[in-house]
Amino acid sequence: MKVKELVCIGCPLGCNLKVEISEEGSMEVTGNTCPRGADYAEKELTDPRRIVTSSVRVSGGHLPCVSVKTETDIPKDKIFDCVKALKNVELLAPVKIGQIVAENVAGTGAAVIATKDIYVQ
Ligand code: SF4
C-alpha cells in the first residue's frame, strides 16, 4: 500500500488529505471535510488538471493586455504549452469579457476566454 498526502485546492479551507492506495489501485481518502476533497484527490492522482490563467496582448485598447483563462481545466502537463501558445496571440480592441481568444489551446480541446473588457483607447 502507498500513502500520498495532498492539500485540497477546492476551497480556502485547504484540508490536508491522506490517500491510501491499495496494490489493486483503489484509493481511500481521509482528512477531507466534504466530498469534493475525495474527488479532488482521486483526480489529482490519476488525471491532474488545472484552470490556467494568463494574459494576452491587446493593441489599440485602454490597457496593453487582457487577463484570460481556460474555459475548462486542462491536463497539468499542458500548462506550459498553453502559456507558450498565448504568448503568440495579439488581440485588437475592443475585447469583451467572455470572448474566445484562442480555440483548442495546446491541443487540449479547451478554449481560452477573456476575463475583462478592454475598450478602444
Ligand atoms: S475537502 Fe472540501 S472543505 Fe476541504 S478544502 Fe476541499 S473543498 Fe474545501
Residues whose N, C-alpha, C, O or C-beta is under 5 A from the ligand:
A	BS01	SF4	C8 G10 C11 L13 G14 C15 N32 T33 C34 R36 G37
